[in-house]
Amino acid sequence: MPLQVSDYTWQQTKTSVFISVPLRGVSVRDADVFCTENYLKVNFPPFLFEVFLCAPIDDENSKAKIGNDTIIFTLYKKEVAMWETLSLPGVEKEMMQRIREKSILQAQERAKEATEAKAAARREDQKYALNVMMQIEEEERKKIEDMKENERMKATKELEAWKECQRKAEEQKRIHREEKFCEQEKQIEEERKKFKHKSHTRISASRNLATKATKVFKRRNSENIFLEKLKENSIPAPRSVGSIKINFTPRVFPTALRESQVAEEEEWLHKQAEARRALNTDIPELSDLKEEEKNPEWLKDKGNKLFATENYLAAINAYNLAIRLNNKIPLLYLNRAACHLKLKNLHKAIEDSSKALELLTPPVADNANGRMKAHIRRGTAFCQLELYVEGLQDYEAALKIDPSNEIVQNDAEKIRNIIQGTELKS
């Protein structure tokens, strides 16, 4: 129970009350002051100073000063008067409790009002800041719009000026073409006149030549009979036999040029080249590989080496790229299934084994080993998923391919025992 402080002093005027309370060696930080218009309390454990004021005070403007192990209160009276006593005389415990509770409620209401006032002031400040920001943004937007409008008008003027220059240039060209056309017409007219004059002279000359030729023909006609006999006697000997080599330009399509359609063939070749380029661009991983490394067989060997070093993820990446280049090689799916088994990707191992079995058709002696591996790997994945019936079916299919394989026989027998319940599931 706290110790009540009774050695305090107080003085008053008609408007103020001064109270001095000793702290008695207690740290200033440990003092808790609570004041309302009818109640004053200072709690500094283990001491307690409490007074129920006989008249109300202005607690909002009242002051408390702590220093030199003393608290000095300056309380301002609400009514100008001299108090007979500082505290109410004869206050009962119930009344004290009611005053305390009322004071606490008043303090809470006042704190709540102050909090709401601060929140309202904060909202007003935010609203004002938002309005100012919106106004600034509106001014900036208007400035940007004005700049855009000015630039648009400037560009429009420049475009109109350019169009005017183009129109003038076209006009000049048209005038120049008309002048040139007139000059050409004059030249053509002059050449036509010259040609008429020349043709007239040629006609007259040709007539003269025709008369002369007629006379000569009549004179020489009598000599033609003797000339024909002489020509028959002077016929040249037949030509000697020979061969000429002809080299044709090699063509993609082995058809004769008269039977082929060159335009359609060239278009087909162009589309084939585009398709090959598109295939390479669809696989971005190929851009970092050399030309010989873009071979599915090379990627399969690379995946096998990575599998041997237990780098299963890298091996899967190599098999994935090889499958994207050629998805008809069953060994790629079979080897990737082995990697998935090592990584416990059991469903993917089942998918790859099934795909390998689809490609290993028809069943012949050359693919027997691959089919047996596919059945064993798929059966192993089923058993690890505790699907023992499906796993046993794959092992029995592998035994049909190689009945003398003792390892497969032992594994199949273990699966039968698990199904029959004679052996605990491991």
C-alpha positions in Angstrom: 0.0 0.0 0.0 1.5 3.4 -1.0 2.5 6.0 1.7 0.5 9.2 1.7 2.6 12.4 1.5 1.4 14.9 4.0 4.3 17.3 4.3 3.4 19.4 1.3 2.9 23.2 1.3 0.6 25.4 -0.7 -0.1 29.0 -1.3 -2.7 30.9 -3.2 -3.9 34.1 -4.8 -7.3 35.0 -6.0 -6.5 33.5 -9.4 -3.8 30.8 -8.7 -2.8 28.1 -6.3 0.9 27.0 -5.8 1.6 23.5 -4.4 5.0 22.1 -3.5 5.4 18.4 -3.1 8.7 16.8 -2.1 9.8 13.7 -4.0 12.0 12.3 -1.2 14.9 10.9 -3.1 12.8 9.4 -5.9 14.0 9.7 -9.5 12.1 12.2 -11.6 11.5 9.6 -14.3 9.5 7.5 -11.8 7.0 10.3 -11.0 3.5 10.0 -12.6 1.4 13.1 -12.5 -2.4 13.1 -13.1 -4.6 16.2 -12.9 -8.2 17.2 -13.7 -10.3 20.1 -12.7 -11.2 18.6 -9.2 -8.5 16.1 -8.7 -4.7 16.1 -8.5 -2.5 13.0 -8.0 1.3 12.4 -8.0 2.4 8.7 -7.9 6.1 8.1 -7.2 6.4 4.7 -5.5 6.3 4.0 -2.7 4.8 7.4 -2.1 1.5 8.9 -3.2 0.2 12.5 -3.1 -3.5 12.9 -3.7 -5.7 15.9 -3.2 -9.4 16.5 -3.9 -9.6 20.2 -4.7 -12.4 22.2 -3.1 -13.0 24.2 -6.3 -12.5 23.5 -10.0 -9.3 24.6 -11.8 -8.3 25.2 -15.4 -6.3 21.9 -15.8 -5.4 22.6 -19.4 -3.4 25.7 -18.6 -2.1 24.6 -15.3 1.6 23.7 -15.0 3.9 21.4 -13.1 7.6 21.9 -12.7 9.9 19.1 -11.4 13.4 19.8 -10.1 15.6 19.7 -7.0 13.6 16.7 -5.7 10.4 18.8 -5.7 7.3 19.2 -7.8 5.8 22.6 -7.9 2.3 22.9 -9.3 0.8 26.2 -10.6 -2.9 25.8 -10.8 -5.2 28.4 -12.2 -8.6 28.9 -10.6 -11.7 28.9 -12.8 -13.4 31.4 -10.4 -11.6 34.3 -8.9 -11.8 33.7 -5.1 -9.8 32.8 -2.1 -10.1 29.1 -0.9 -10.5 28.3 2.7 -8.9 24.9 2.3 -7.0 23.2 -0.5 -9.0 19.9 -0.4 -12.6 19.1 0.3 -13.2 18.5 4.0 -14.8 15.2 5.2 -14.6 13.3 1.9 -15.7 9.7 2.3 -14.1 6.8 0.6 -17.0 6.2 -1.8 -17.0 9.9 -2.8 -13.3 9.7 -3.3 -13.7 6.7 -5.5 -16.4 8.5 -7.5 -14.2 11.5 -8.0 -11.3 9.3 -9.1 -13.5 7.5 -11.6 -15.1 10.7 -12.9 -11.6 12.3 -13.3 -10.4 9.2 -15.2 -13.4 9.3 -17.5 -13.0 13.0 -18.1 -9.3 12.4 -18.9 -10.2 9.6 -21.3 -12.9 11.7 -23.0 -10.4 14.6 -23.3 -7.7 12.3 -24.7 -10.2 10.8 -27.1 -11.3 14.3 -28.2 -7.7 15.3 -28.6 -6.9 12.2 -30.6 -10.0 12.8 -32.8 -8.9 16.4 -33.2 -5.4 15.3 -34.2 -6.9 12.8 -36.7 -9.2 15.4 -38.1 -6.3 17.9 -38.4 -4.2 15.2 -40.1 -7.0 14.4 -42.5 -7.4 18.1 -43.2 -3.7 18.4 -43.8 -3.7 15.4 -46.1 -6.7 16.8 -48.0 -5.0 20.1 -48.3 -1.8 18.4 -49.5 -3.8 16.3 -51.9 -5.6 19.4 -53.3 -2.3 21.2 -53.7 -0.7 18.1 -55.4 -3.7 17.8 -57.7 -3.5 21.5 -58.5 0.2 21.1 -59.3 -0.4 18.1 -61.4 -3.2 19.9 -63.2 -0.9 22.8 -63.9 1.9 20.4 -65.1 -0.6 18.5 -67.3 -1.9 21.8 -68.8 1.7 22.9 -69.4 2.4 19.6 -71.2 -0.8 19.9 -73.2 0.1 23.4 -74.2 3.6 22.2 -75.3 2.0 19.4 -77.3 -0.4 21.8 -78.9 2.4 24.2 -79.8 4.5 21.4 -81.2 1.5 20.1 -83.2 0.8 23.6 -84.6 4.5 24.0 -85.4 4.6 20.6 -87.1 1.4 21.4 -89.0 2.9 24.7 -90.3 6.1 22.9 -91.3 4.0 20.2 -93.1 2.0 22.9 -94.9 5.2 24.7 -96.0 6.6 21.4 -97.2 3.5 20.6 -99.2 3.6 24.1 -100.7 7.2 23.6 -101.7 6.3 20.2 -103.2 3.4 21.7 -105.1 5.7 24.4 -106.5 8.3 21.8 -107.4 5.6 19.7 -109.2 4.4 22.8 -111.0 8.0 23.6 -112.2 8.4 19.9 -113.3 5.1 20.0 -115.2 6.1 23.3 -117.0 9.5 21.8 -117.8 7.9 18.6 -119.1 5.5 20.6 -121.3 8.4 22.7 -122.7 10.4 19.5 -123.4 7.4 17.9 -125.0 7.0 20.9 -127.3 10.7 20.7 -128.3 10.4 17.0 -129.0 7.4 17.6 -131.2 9.3 20.2 -133.1 12.2 17.8 -133.6 9.9 15.0 -134.7 8.3 17.4 -137.2 11.7 18.4 -138.6 12.8 14.7 -138.8 9.5 13.8 -140.5 10.1 16.5 -143.2 13.7 15.3 -143.7 12.5 11.7 -144.0 9.9 12.7 -146.6 12.6 14.4 -148.6 15.0 11.4 -148.4 12.2 8.9 -149.2 11.3 10.9 -152.3 14.9 10.9 -153.6 15.2 7.1 -152.8 12.0 6.3 -154.8 13.4 8.2 -157.8 16.8 6.5 -157.5 15.1 3.0 -157.0 13.1 3.5 -160.2 16.3 4.3 -162.2 18.0 1.2 -160.7 15.0 -1.0 -161.5 15.1 0.0 -165.2 18.9 -0.7 -165.3 18.4 -4.0 -163.5 15.8 -5.1 -166.0 18.1 -4.6 -168.8 20.9 -6.5 -167.1 18.6 -9.4 -166.2 17.5 -9.8 -169.8 21.1 -9.7 -170.9 22.3 -12.3 -168.3 19.3 -14.6 -168.6 20.7 -16.2 -171.6 23.9 -17.0 -169.7 22.1 -18.8 -166.7 21.7 -22.1 -168.6 25.5 -22.5 -168.9 26.1 -21.3 -165.3 23.8 -24.0 -163.8 25.7 -26.7 -165.5 28.9 -25.3 -164.2 27.5 -25.2 -160.6 26.4 -28.8 -160.7 30.0 -29.8 -161.5 31.4 -27.7 -158.5 29.2 -29.1 -155.6 31.3 -29.4 -152.3 31.9 -32.8 -150.5 29.7 -33.9 -147.5 30.7 -32.7 -144.0 32.7 -35.0 -141.7 31.0 -36.7 -138.7 31.6 -35.2 -135.2 30.1 -35.0 -131.6 29.4 -31.9 -129.5 29.4 -32.1 -125.7 26.7 -30.1 -123.9 26.8 -29.4 -120.1 23.6 -28.6 -118.4 23.3 -26.5 -115.2 22.5 -28.9 -112.2 19.0 -28.6 -110.9 17.3 -29.7 -107.7 14.4 -31.3 -109.5 15.5 -33.9 -112.1 12.9 -32.9 -114.7 13.3 -31.4 -118.2 13.0 -27.7 -118.3 10.0 -27.9 -120.7 8.2 -30.1 -118.1 9.1 -28.3 -114.9 7.7 -25.2 -113.2 10.7 -23.2 -112.2 8.8 -20.5 -110.2 6.9 -23.1 -108.1 10.1 -25.1 -107.5 12.0 -22.0 -106.4 9.2 -21.0 -104.0 9.2 -24.6 -102.5 12.9 -24.4 -101.9 12.6 -21.0 -100.3 9.8 -22.2 -97.9 12.0 -25.2 -96.9 14.9 -22.9 -96.1 12.6 -20.7 -94.0 11.2 -23.7 -92.2 14.8 -24.8 -91.2 15.6 -21.3 -90.0 12.4 -21.1 -88.0 13.2 -24.5 -86.4 16.5 -23.2 -85.1 15.0 -19.9 -83.8 12.3 -21.9 -81.9 15.0 -23.6 -79.9 17.0 -20.8 -78.2 19.3 -23.3 -76.6 20.8 -24.1 -80.0 22.2 -20.6 -80.4 25.1 -21.4 -78.0 25.9 -24.7 -79.5 28.3 -25.5 -82.3 26.9 -26.9 -85.6 28.1 -30.5 -84.8 26.6 -30.2 -81.3 23.1 -29.7 -82.8 22.9 -33.5 -83.6 20.5 -35.6 -81.4 23.0 -38.5 -81.4 25.7 -36.2 -80.0 23.3 -34.9 -77.3 22.3 -38.5 -76.5 26.0 -39.4 -75.9 26.4 -36.3 -73.8 23.4 -37.3 -71.7 24.9 -40.8 -71.2 28.2 -39.4 -70.0 26.4 -37.1 -67.5 24.3 -40.0 -66.3 27.5 -42.0 -65.7 28.8 -39.1 -63.4 25.4 -39.1 -61.6 24.5 -35.6 -62.9 21.0 -36.6 -63.6 19.5 -33.1 -64.0 22.0 -32.1 -66.6 21.5 -35.5 -68.4 17.7 -34.8 -68.5 18.4 -31.4 -70.1 20.5 -33.0 -72.8 17.9 -35.6 -73.5 15.1 -32.9 -73.6 17.0 -30.9 -76.3 17.7 -34.0 -78.3 14.0 -35.0 -78.2 13.0 -31.5 -79.3 15.3 -32.0 -82.3 14.1 -35.6 -83.1 11.2 -37.1 -81.1 11.3 -40.4 -82.9 14.4 -41.9 -81.2 13.2 -44.4 -78.5 16.6 -44.6 -76.6 16.2 -40.9 -75.7 12.9 -41.6 -73.8 14.4 -44.8 -72.3 17.5 -43.0 -71.0 15.5 -40.1 -69.6 13.2 -42.6 -67.8 16.3 -43.9 -66.1 17.2 -40.4 -64.9 13.7 -39.8 -63.6 13.9 -43.1 -61.7 17.1 -41.9 -60.0 15.4 -38.6 -59.1 12.2 -40.3 -57.9 10.1 -38.6 -60.6 8.1 -41.8 -60.9 5.2 -40.5 -63.0 7.6 -39.0 -65.6 9.5 -42.3 -65.6 6.3 -44.2 -66.5 5.5 -41.7 -69.3 8.9 -41.9 -70.9 9.0 -45.7 -70.6 5.5 -45.9 -72.3 6.6 -43.6 -75.0 9.7 -45.7 -75.7 7.5 -48.8 -76.0 5.3 -47.0 -78.5 8.4 -46.2 -80.6 9.9 -49.7 -80.3 7.4 -51.2 -82.7 7.1 -53.7 -84.3 8.6 -56.0 -81.7 11.6 -57.6 -83.4 14.9 -59.1 -82.2 16.9 -55.9 -82.8 14.8 -53.9 -80.3 14.2 -56.7 -77.7 16.8 -55.3 -75.3 15.2 -51.9 -75.4 11.7 -53.2 -74.9 12.8 -55.3 -71.9 14.5 -52.2 -70.3 11.4 -50.1 -70.9 9.2 -52.8 -69.2 11.6 -53.1 -66.2 11.9 -49.4 -65.7 8.1 -48.8 -65.9 7.5 -51.8 -63.6 10.0 -50.4 -61.1 8.2 -47.0 -61.1 4.9 -48.7 -60.5 6.2 -50.7 -57.6 7.7 -47.6 -56.0 4.3 -46.1 -56.3 2.9 -49.3 -54.6 1.0 -50.2 -57.7 2.3 -53.8 -57.5 -0.2 -55.4 -59.9 0.8 -53.1 -62.8 4.5 -53.5 -61.9 4.1 -57.3 -62.0 2.6 -57.1 -65.5 5.6 -55.2 -66.8 8.0 -57.6 -65.2 6.2 -60.6 -66.7 6.3 -58.8 -70.1 10.1 -58.5 -69.7 10.3 -62.2 -68.8 8.5 -63.1 -72.1 11.3 -61.3 -73.9 14.1 -62.9 -71.9 12.8 -65.9 -69.9 16.3 -66.9 -68.7 17.0 -63.6 -66.9 17.4 -64.7 -63.2 17.4 -61.1 -61.8 14.1 -60.3 -63.4 12.7 -63.7 -62.2 13.7 -62.9 -58.6 12.2 -59.4 -58.7 9.0 -60.7 -60.2 8.8 -63.4 -57.4 9.2 -60.7 -54.7 6.4 -58.6 -56.2 4.1 -61.7 -56.2 4.9 -62.3 -52.5 4.1 -58.7 -51.8 0.8 -58.9 -53.6 -0.1 -62.2 -51.8 0.8 -60.7 -48.5 3.6 -63.1 -47.6 6.2 -60.4 -47.4 6.1 -57.0 -45.7 6.2 -54.0 -48.1 9.5 -52.3 -47.9 
